[in-house]
Amino acid sequence: MRIGILAVPPIWFGFFRYLIAASCLAAIVGIKGRLAIPSRRDWALVLVSGILQMAAFSGLTGIALKVVPPGRASVLAYSTPLWVVPFAAWRLNEPLTRRVSFGVAAGLVGIGVIAAPSVHAGDVNELAGYTMLGAAAALWAISILYVRAHRFSGTTLELAPWQMLVAAVLLLPVAILTESSRPPVNSTGVLTLAYVGPFATALAYWSIVEAGRHFRPGAISMALLLTPVLGISISALSLGEPIDSSLLLGMALIGWGVRLATYAGLG
């Protein structure tokens, strides 16, 4: 995504990725003979997931990646467990013990440590980027909880094309109004979208939603911590992003906090 949004404006990039992903999944579902308009019950999930987990998350992270290094961005964007835990205690009556509370606090301190260099440098744009990433993680957490509580009529595979179509439809007018009516798409943009659309979007989102039907929100969020670990490693190797002490300390605090906060969800 970092490479892609340097070639394609971020909102347009989000629109294209979801349009491609929706087309891929619609073709698969259609081949199976199961492509149909969702039921009234499932439309609520389609809208919540399409708006929060896809359109809003993609738009916010895309804009943030213009100013925040991708390794740090991956840690903040996938700090979802820190928001899932208190939301789950509020909406799903999951226990909020002292261990859980301490874990959330440790994770929030870790976020502060990662953002601290921008505070010292007075970089307003980067601070705004960190705020967008935190908001994106919180919105995704709400979507995870809604999926867990939802009673499905259709399968996750049948609903996924519609969720991504909702995201694309929402992002299109925003892209036209805020970026340009005719986005430039060069060969780099095409290549990144060829990966991000079918694989990192279609396959990945469907897998996460399917997992949300079988595991507690805390367990899913804990597993997603593999994403920032890989993101930091790949960013350092391919883009030369420096891995300094604030990033390592912040990541350790967030990982430790999530471990404490979601320990019960791993059983």
C-alpha positions in Angstrom: 0.0 0.0 0.0 2.8 2.4 0.8 4.3 1.9 -2.7 0.9 2.0 -4.3 -0.3 5.3 -2.8 2.8 7.0 -4.0 1.7 6.1 -7.5 -2.1 6.4 -7.0 -3.9 8.9 -4.7 -4.9 7.1 -1.5 -8.6 7.3 -1.8 -8.5 6.3 -5.4 -6.3 3.5 -4.4 -8.8 2.3 -1.9 -11.6 2.6 -4.5 -9.7 0.5 -7.0 -8.7 -2.2 -4.5 -12.2 -2.8 -3.3 -13.7 -2.7 -6.8 -11.1 -5.3 -7.9 -11.7 -7.4 -4.8 -15.5 -7.2 -5.2 -15.2 -8.4 -8.8 -12.9 -11.3 -7.9 -15.2 -12.6 -5.2 -18.4 -12.0 -7.2 -16.9 -14.2 -9.9 -16.0 -16.9 -7.5 -19.4 -16.9 -5.8 -21.1 -16.7 -9.2 -19.2 -19.8 -10.5 -20.5 -21.6 -7.4 -24.1 -20.5 -8.3 -24.5 -18.6 -5.0 -24.4 -15.0 -6.1 -27.5 -13.3 -4.7 -28.6 -10.1 -3.0 -28.2 -10.4 0.8 -31.1 -10.8 3.1 -32.5 -8.0 5.1 -30.8 -9.3 8.2 -27.4 -9.6 6.5 -27.6 -6.1 5.0 -26.9 -4.6 8.4 -23.6 -6.5 8.5 -22.8 -5.7 4.9 -23.2 -1.9 5.7 -21.3 -2.0 9.0 -18.4 -4.0 7.6 -18.3 -2.2 4.3 -18.3 1.3 5.9 -16.1 0.7 9.0 -13.8 -2.2 8.3 -13.3 -1.4 4.6 -14.0 2.1 3.4 -13.1 4.1 6.6 -10.1 1.9 7.5 -8.8 2.0 3.9 -9.2 5.7 3.5 -7.7 6.6 6.9 -4.7 4.3 6.6 -4.1 5.3 3.0 -3.9 9.0 3.9 -1.8 8.3 7.0 0.7 6.3 4.9 1.6 9.4 3.0 3.2 10.8 6.2 3.8 7.9 8.6 6.6 5.3 7.9 4.9 2.0 6.9 6.5 0.0 9.8 5.1 2.3 12.4 1.8 2.6 10.5 1.4 -1.2 10.6 1.8 -1.3 14.4 -0.7 1.5 15.0 -3.3 0.3 12.4 -3.3 -3.2 13.9 -3.6 -2.0 17.5 -7.2 -3.1 17.1 -7.1 -5.4 20.3 -6.7 -2.3 22.5 -10.0 -1.1 21.3 -11.7 -4.5 21.0 -11.2 -5.4 24.7 -13.1 -2.4 26.2 -15.7 -2.4 23.5 -16.3 -6.2 24.1 -16.6 -5.6 27.8 -19.2 -2.9 27.1 -21.3 -4.5 24.4 -20.7 -8.3 24.8 -20.3 -8.4 28.6 -16.8 -9.9 28.4 -14.9 -9.7 31.7 -12.7 -6.6 32.2 -10.3 -7.7 34.9 -7.3 -6.0 36.4 -5.0 -7.9 34.1 -7.1 -6.8 31.1 -7.1 -3.2 32.2 -3.4 -3.2 32.8 -2.8 -4.7 29.3 -4.9 -2.0 27.6 -3.0 0.7 29.6 0.4 -0.8 28.6 -0.7 -0.9 24.9 -1.8 2.8 25.0 1.6 3.7 26.5 3.2 1.8 23.6 1.3 3.9 21.1 2.5 7.0 22.8 6.1 5.8 22.7 5.8 5.2 18.9 4.3 8.6 18.3 6.7 10.4 20.7 9.4 11.3 18.1 6.8 13.3 16.1 5.8 15.1 19.2 9.4 16.2 19.9 9.9 17.2 16.3 6.6 19.1 16.2 5.5 17.3 13.0 1.8 18.1 12.9 1.2 16.1 9.7 2.7 12.9 11.2 0.7 13.4 14.4 -2.4 13.7 12.3 -1.4 10.5 10.6 -1.1 8.6 13.9 -4.5 9.9 14.9 -6.0 8.6 11.7 -4.4 5.2 12.3 -5.8 5.0 15.8 -9.2 5.9 14.6 -9.0 3.2 11.8 -8.1 0.6 14.4 -11.0 1.6 16.6 -13.5 1.4 13.7 -12.2 -2.0 12.8 -12.7 -3.1 16.4 -16.4 -2.1 16.2 -16.8 -4.1 13.0 -15.1 -7.2 14.6 -17.6 -7.1 17.5 -20.6 -6.6 15.2 -19.5 -9.7 13.2 -19.2 -11.7 16.4 -22.7 -10.8 17.5 -24.4 -11.1 14.1 -26.6 -14.0 13.2 -25.8 -14.8 9.6 -28.4 -15.8 6.9 -25.8 -16.0 4.1 -22.2 -17.2 4.3 -19.2 -14.9 4.6 -18.2 -15.7 1.1 -21.6 -14.8 -0.3 -21.6 -11.5 1.6 -18.0 -10.4 1.0 -18.5 -9.1 -2.6 -21.4 -6.8 -1.4 -19.3 -5.5 1.5 -16.5 -4.5 -0.8 -18.9 -3.1 -3.3 -20.3 -0.8 -0.5 -16.8 0.3 0.3 -16.0 1.1 -3.4 -19.3 3.0 -3.9 -18.6 5.1 -0.8 -14.9 5.8 -1.7 -15.6 6.9 -5.3 -17.3 10.2 -4.6 -14.8 11.0 -1.9 -12.0 10.4 -4.3 -13.6 12.6 -7.0 -14.3 15.4 -4.6 -11.0 15.4 -2.6 -8.3 14.2 -5.1 -9.1 14.4 -8.8 -11.7 13.3 -11.3 -9.2 11.3 -13.4 -6.5 9.6 -11.2 -3.1 8.9 -12.8 -2.4 5.2 -12.7 1.1 4.1 -13.9 2.6 0.7 -14.1 3.6 0.7 -10.4 0.1 1.4 -9.4 -1.2 -1.4 -11.6 1.2 -3.9 -10.2 0.5 -3.0 -6.6 -3.3 -3.1 -7.2 -2.9 -6.5 -8.9 -1.6 -7.8 -5.5 -3.6 -5.7 -3.0 -7.0 -6.2 -4.7 -7.3 -10.0 -5.1 -5.0 -11.2 -2.3 -4.5 -8.6 0.4 -8.1 -7.5 0.2 -10.4 -10.1 -1.2 -8.8 -13.2 0.4 -7.6 -11.5 3.6 -10.9 -9.8 4.5 -13.0 -12.9 3.8 -10.6 -14.9 6.0 -10.9 -12.5 8.9 -14.7 -12.3 8.7 -14.9 -16.1 8.6 -12.6 -16.4 11.6 -14.8 -13.9 13.4 -17.6 -16.4 13.4 -15.7 -19.0 15.2 -13.3 -17.2 17.6 -13.6 -14.6 20.3 -12.7 -11.1 19.3 -9.6 -11.0 21.5 -8.2 -14.2 20.0 -8.6 -12.8 16.4 -7.0 -9.5 17.4 -4.1 -11.3 19.0 -3.4 -13.3 15.8 -3.5 -10.1 13.8 -0.4 -8.9 15.7 1.6 -10.9 13.2 0.8 -8.2 10.6 2.9 -5.4 12.2 5.8 -7.7 12.9 5.9 -8.7 9.3 5.2 -5.1 8.2 8.2 -3.7 10.2 10.5 -6.4 8.8 9.5 -6.0 5.2 9.6 -2.2 5.5 13.1 -2.3 6.9 14.3 -4.7 4.2 12.6 -3.2 1.1 12.1 0.5 1.9 15.0 1.1 4.3 12.8 2.2 7.2 15.0 2.6 10.3 14.1 0.4 13.3 14.9 2.6 16.3 14.5 2.2 20.0 11.1 4.0 20.2 9.6 1.7 17.6 10.9 -1.4 19.3 9.9 -0.3 22.8 6.5 0.8 21.6 5.9 -2.5 19.7 7.0 -4.5 22.7 4.6 -2.6 25.0 1.7 -3.0 22.6 2.4 -6.7 22.1 2.7 -7.2 25.9 -0.5 -5.2 26.5 -2.4 -7.2 23.9 -1.1 -10.4 25.4 -2.4 -9.5 28.8 -5.7 -8.0 27.5 -6.6 -11.0 25.3 -5.1 -13.9 27.2 -8.6 -15.3 28.1 -9.6 -15.2 24.4 -6.8 -17.6 23.4 -8.3 -20.6 25.2 
